[in-house]
Every structure is written in structure tokens, then in C-alpha cells.
Amino acid sequence: MKPNIKDLDFNEALELFSGLGEKDYRAAQLFNWLYERNVSSFSEMTNFSKNLRGLLEDRFDVTPLQLVEKKVSRIDGTEKYLFRTSDSHYIESVLIKSDPDGEGRLTICISSQVGCLMGCGFCET
């Protein structure tokens, strides 16, 4: 399994591109694609050469979480999401609305680890 490129911090990205013979500004471009444009593949990074995109594709994944299931409560509009990670573990998130039309306050619970132990009644993680 290839490492996820999003696990690199900025300095590690600088080192990666330096090792590939690329200029330092490539790290900023990478972070722009990943975190501002939210791309899900290297092929979308059109200001990188095809060769560079291929090198990155060979070494890394850019796999975002995959939405497996979404449930919406008919009672209060609470939304429950089940995501699969790139290594096939599951994480749940819940969006709780203070009123069903979503105009009021929103609260979100995001599992920060696989197998969260909080034991919330609305979550089955």
C-alpha cells in the first residue's frame, strides 16, 4: 500500500520535490491542489508535467475518504455519515441540527480515530 501524500507536511513535500529535481515552489502548488482545490487524483494537477504526475502516482495515493453510507433522521434531520479510509477502516460522522430546516446551530461529531470509544448514543462506531 502506498502512503497518502496528504500525510506529508510542507517540509517533507519540499524534500520530496527536491529529491525529484523539482523547484521548491512545487510544494506550495501541491498543497494548493490538495487543500484549496481538494483534488482527488494527480491527473487533476494540470500545472505539473505528465512525468511529475506519473512519479507522484507511482509513489503516493491521494485517496480521500470514501462515503459509504448516509442516513438522515426523519425525526430531526440529523445526518449520519459512514466513511471508509484508504486502508479499509471505517469512521463515522454525525451532523446534528438544532432545527430540522438547518437554519439554526449545527453541531458535528467527527471520529478522529477508527473505533472511537466515546460511546455516543447516536453513533455506532
ABEGO torsion letter per residue (X at the ends): XBBBAAABBAAAAAAAAAAAGBBAAAAAAAAAAAAAAGBABAAABAABBAAAAAAAAAABBABBBBBABBBBBAAAGBBBBBBBBAAGBBBBBBBBBABAAGABBBBBBBBABBGBAAGBAABAX
